[in-house]
Amino acid sequence: MQPFRMSALELLGAYRRRALSPVEAMASVIERVEAFEPHIHATWLYAPERALKEARASEARWAKGEPIGPLDGVPVTVKDNIATRGDPTPVGTAASDLTPAKADAPPAARLREAGAIIFTKTTMPDYGMLSSGLSSHHALARNPWKLDRNPGGSSAGAGAAAAALYGPLHLGTDIGGSVRLPAGWCGILGLKPSAGRIPIDPPYIGRVAGPMTRDAADAALMMATLSLADVRDYTSLRYEALDWKIGPEPLKGLRVGLMIEAGCGARPTPEVSAAVQRAARDFEAAGAHVEPLAPFLTQDMLDGLDHFWRTRALIDLRALSPGKRAAVLPFIRDWAESADGFSGERVFRGYSQIPAMRKAAVEATVNFDFVLSPTAPMTAFPAEWASPSCDPLNPFPHIGFTVAFNMSEQPAASVNCGYDNEGLPIGLQIVGRRFDDVGVLRTARAFEAMRAGEARPWPEPPGA
């Protein structure tokens, strides 16, 4: 098997047996990137020479039987907005001043300490506030499954890179669906962990970092490293040495909620609905008790959060010089500037929808071990669109299934559950109770095992 196709666990096993070296693995990934990248634009600050130098150092450590950590020599990508020492952090926008970061953010620091080779950053839209690969700073990211489609966002490049087989491990961030949505649209596994499980800097309401991989076992491998403590995140959970070596979760006897309607936003397409309902039948066949879960998100909740986010974005825009402000993606400018004139009461009421959303999510799901839903109501949309709605005054109808679980701080994963009639992936969201990150990944692993014979081959570069 070509090394770029191997999982992280397979690579590490091969290093251990001396069947493969980190240099061979990194060279294989570089070859894959250079074949696919002109078509999908998933990377930024791509550094193959530095990566090969780090791979040679890793190779020497493995030759002595002295790897420095559990990810030594494994290629990994990190999203633009996760600071890496010595690199700018433009957060997807041409308005950034590109000042180099003085230190790695916590997730990047943990990956380096574990020996992972960060060989590139991945692209994202302006300020991470679009579910799209459209950016004023980066080239337009495209979906490897169909190049005229969007990978989603805001972890756009990470989702595209994972599906294009740019190595096994990718790191994104999620504040309303930004790991799970591109994971669903790109046919990969994406985990939004419990809030605070992975220390992050700067922390913010609903914001988490999360692994984006081709399977649940590699996501669990990443979590064992990413969840280590870091004092810079004053909101993080107390570190627990959880058992991240996952096997399939026995599904027999589990009580599972099935949510096909979110309560507001876009309704699932017939193909998405059918794929998720088929997944629920698979759970039933494995012995789970599946029951309907009534929708709980309201338009007032979604609008209130939107208005709060618009106001925050407007404050950020007003801090920029006129020239920098003009450089921001027009969709984002129009969205933020629509908050001009919002009263304090309106903004406060919008902010108050966050605890309302959290309360509703917890109350709706408390009696279930896990909840199943679509990740997104539709499959991948046209590449050039800023969002599935293309409307800055109605920007979030596609996050109805994902956003509430950011605010409730519950772990949620997206795993592929089928394809539409164009061959585009469909994501199944698996939500757990807060702190049960391991259970969510074990359940995702069980579903992967049930569907093992149905996965389609990963996309190949044009002309391959």
N, C-alpha and C positions, 0 to 999 in steps of 0.2 A: 504493500500500500504506500502511495506517495505520502511523505510525512505531513504535508499541509492538510491532508484529509484526516489525520489522526486526532483523536481526542487528547486532552491534556493527560488523562490517566494512562492512555496508551503510550504517549510520548515518554512519560516518566518511567513506565515499566520498561520501555525499550532502552532508555538511558541506563537504568539499573542493570539490565542484562548485557550491556555493551553491544546491543544489536543496532543502535543508532546513536549518533552524537548530536548534541545541541547545535553544532555548526551545520550538520546536514539538514536538521529540521528547519533552522532559520533560513538557510539557502533555499529550501523548498518553498517556504512561505514567501520569501522575496520574489521568487519566480512567479508564484501565483498572483501576488499583488501587481507585479508589472504587466502581467497579461490582462488582468481584469480592471485595474484602476482607471485607465483612460476612458472607460465606459461608465463607471459608477461614481467616481469622485468621493470615495468614502474617507480618505485620509488627509491629514494635514501634519506638517512637520515630520514627514516620513524620513527615517534616518537609517537606511540599510547598512551603511558602513559601520556606524556605531553599534548597530545590532549584531553584526558579525563579530565585532571586537568583543562584545559582551558574551556572545556564544562561545568564542574561543576560551574565554576565562571560565565559563561554565563547564566546557568540555574538560578542561584541566582538573577542575574540582571533582567531576564525576570519575575521571581516570584514577584519582586518588581515593575514591570512595568517600569523599567529603563534601557533598552538596551543602550549600549554605542555608537552604530552606526547602520547604515542601513544593515549591514551584520552580526550582532552579533549572534554568535553561528553557522554560516554556514561553513562547512568544505571546504577547498580550497587547491589546490596544486600550487606550484610555481616552475618554471623551474630552473634547476641547475645554470644557468648563471645570475640569478637575485639574488643579494646578500641578505642574511638574517643574521641578527646580530648574531654573535657567531658561525656561520657555515662557513666551507670552501666553496669556489666557484671554483671548478675544471674545469669548462667549458668543461666537457666531456673528458678531456685528462689525461692520467697517467703522463704527464709531469708537472702537476701542483704541487706547493709546499704545497697546502692545508692550507694556512694561514687563520685563521678565520676572517670573515668580522667584521669590527668595528661597522657597522651600516647597517640597512636595506636600500636597494636601494629604490628609490621613489615608484615603484609599490607595493613592499612588505610593505613598511611603510603605504601606504594608506589602504591596506587591513587590517593590524593589527589595525589601528586607527578605522576602521569601525567595528571591533569586529570579523572579520573572523578568523577561526581557521586554521592556516597553519600547517597541520599535516605531510607533507612530501614535499621534493623537487622531481622533476621529471627528468628523464634521458635525455641525449642528446649526439650527436657525438662530436668528437674532435673539439673544437673551434667553433662549430655551423656551420661548413662549409660543411656539408653533408646533403642531404635530406634522412636521414637514421637513424635507431636506433643502428647502429654499432659504438662502442666506445672503446677506449683503457682503459678507466677508469671504465665505467659501464658495467654491464651484457647486453647482446644483448636484446634490446627491441623488442617485437613481437606484431603483430596486433591481437587484440582480435577476429576479425571476422574470421581469418584463421591463425592459429599459425605458419604456415610455411611462412607467408608473413610479410613484413616490415610495420610498422606504418607510415613510412616517417619521415622527420625531417626538421629542426633540433629540433623542439619541439616534439620529438618522444615520450617520456614518457607521456607528457601532452595529446597528441592525444590518446594514448593507454588507459590512465587512464580515460579519459572522456568517451570513448566507452565502457570501462569495468564497468562503473558506480561507480567510486571511488568518490562519491559525485558529486555535480552539477557544481562546479566552478574550472576552471584551467587557469593558466596564462602562456603564451608562449612568444616568441620573433620571429621577422620576419625581415630578411634583403633581401630576394629574393624570399620568399615563405614559410618560416619556420613555420608560423602559418597555412596558408591556405593549403599547401600541405598535412601535416598530417591530417588536418581537413577533407579534401576531401577523403583521403585514409581510414580514420577511420569512416566516415559517420556522423561527428559532424558539429557544426557551429563554424567557426573560423573567427575572424575579425582582419584584419590589418587596424588599424585606420589611419586617416590623420597623416602625420609626425608631431610630436610635440603635438598631442592631449593628449597622456599619457606621462608625464615627465619620463625620463629614465636616468640612470647614469651607465656607460658613454654613452653619445650620439655618434652616428656615422652616416655617410651618408646612408640613406635608412633604418636604424635600428629603429624598433618600438617594443613596447610590445603590446600584444593583448589578449583578452579573448578567451577561447576555452571552449565551453559549448555544451549542447545538444539542445539548442534552442536559438532563437534570443532574446527573452525576458530576459533570464538570462544574455546574453552577454550585453544587455543594462543596466541591473542592475549593473553589474561589472563596466561598463564604467562610470556611475555616480560617483563612488568612485575613479577609477583609473585616471580619467581626472582632478582631483583636482591639484592645483598648487604645484610645488616644485622648489625652486630657484637653485637646483643643476643642473638642465637641462637648460643650457643657450641657447638651441635651441628650447625650448618648445613654444607652442602657448600661447597667453594670455588666461587665464581661462575664459570660458563662462559657465554660468549656463543653459545648454541645457535641453530640456525636454526629458529625457531618458525613460519616461513611454510610451513605444511604443505600438501601435496597428497596424494592417495591413495597409500598405500604399495603398491608392486607386490607382490602376494601370491605370485606364481609362484616356486616353489622353497623357500618358507619351510617350516620344520618346526614344526608346530602341535600342541600337546597338547590333548586334549579330556577334561575332567574333569566327569563327570556326577554322581558321588558324592563328597561331601567326606570321608567316613570316619567322621563322627559328626554329631550334630545331626539336624535334620529332613531327610527325604528330599525331593527335588524332586517337585512334583505332576506328573502326566502332561502337563499343558499346558506347564509350564515346561520339562520335559525335552524335549518334542517341539520347542519353539521353539529351544532351544539346539542340538539336533542338526540342525535345519534350517539354522541359521547355519553349523554346521560343514560341511555339504554345500555351502553357498555358497562357503566358503573353498576347499574341494576343487575346485569348478568353476572357481575363479579361479587354480588351479594350485598351491595349497598342499598339502603332504603332512600330512594330519591323522592322528594316532595316538592311541589311548586313553592316558590318564594315570591311573594307579591312585591311589585316594584315599590321603592321607598324614596327615591330621589325626586324632588319637585323642581319645577322651573324656577321658583323663587330661590331655592338653594343654589342652583347653577348660576342664575343671573347675579345673585348677591356676591358669590365668589368671583365671578367675572368682573363685576364692578370694583371690587376691592383690588384685584390684580391690575385692572386698567389704571386705577389711581396710583398704585405703586409704580407702574411703568411710566406714567406721566411725570411723577416726581423725578424719576431717573432721567427722563428726556430733558426736563427743564434744567437739570444740572449740567447739561452739555452745552458747548459753544454752538452757535447757529450752524457752523459748518459741519460739526460732528452730528448734530441733530439731523441735518439733511442727508447724512450718509446712512442713516438707519433705514431698514427695509420699509418701503411705503406702507405695506399692510400693517406692520407693527406701529408705525407712526399714527396711522388713521385710527387704529384700535385704541392706543393710549390717549390720543388727543380728544377722543370722544368723551373722556372723563372730565374735560375742562368744564367747570361749572357745577360739578357734582357737589352737593352740600355735605357738610360734616355728618349730618344725620344719615344721609343716603350711604355714605361710605361705612359708617359704623354699622348700619343695618346689614350692609353687604358682608362685613367682617363677621357679624353675628351668625351668619349662615354656616360658618365653619363648624362651631360646636353643634348647631342644629343638624348638620349633615353627619357629624360623628355620632351623635345620639341615635339618629335614625338608622345608620348602618349597623351599629352594635345591636340595637333592639331587634332589627330584622334578621340578623344572622346568629344571635346568641344560642339558639336551640339546635344549631347545625354544627357538625364537625367541620364540614367544608361546604362551600357554595360554588356552583358552576354557573358561568354566564359566558356570553360572547366577550371577547376582549374589545372588539370594535364592532359597530353595527354593519360595517361594509368592508369589502376587500380594498386593496391598494388603489388609490385614486391617481389622476394624471400627475406626472412628475412636476410640472411647472406650477401647480396650485399651491397656495400658501396653507390651505386647509381643505378638508372635504366639503366645507360649506362655501368657501371662497368669499366669505362675507365678514369683514372686520367688526361689524356690529352684531354678528351672530356667529362667533368664532368657535364655539365649543360643543356643538350638538353631538359630536362623535365621542366625547369623553364620559358619557352618562354611566357606563359600566365600570369605569376605572377610578374616577376622581374621588368618590366617596371613601374609598379604602385608603387613599393617602391621608385623608382627614381623620379617619377612624384608627389609623396607624396599624391596620391589620396587614399581614403578609399576603401577597397575591402574586401568582405566576401566570404567564401566558405560555401555552404549549400548543403546537400545531395539532389541529383536529380534522384537517381535510383541505380541499381545494375547490375553488369555484369552477365554472365551465370554461374559464380562460387559463386554468392552471395556477391561479394565484392562491397563496395560502390563506387559511382561515384560523384565527386564534381562539382557543378555549381558555378562559380565565378560571383559575382555581384559587379560591380565597379561603384562608384559614382564620382561626381565632388569633388575637394578638399574642405574639411571642412564639407561635407554633410554626416558625419558619421551616424547621426540619420536617414537620408533618406535611407542609405544602409541597416541599420538594420530593418527599417520598411518594405522595399521591400523584404528582406529575410523573415520577418514574414509573409508577404502576400503570398509568395511562399510556406512557410511551411503550411499555412492554406489551400491552394489549394490542397496540397498533403497529408493532414492529415491522410487520410484513407489508404495510401500506405506504410507508414513506417513499416519496418520489426522489429520484436523484437530485442532488444539489445543482443549482444553475452552473453553466459553464460560460467562459468568455466567448463573445462572438468570434466565429471562425475556428473555435477549438475542436 
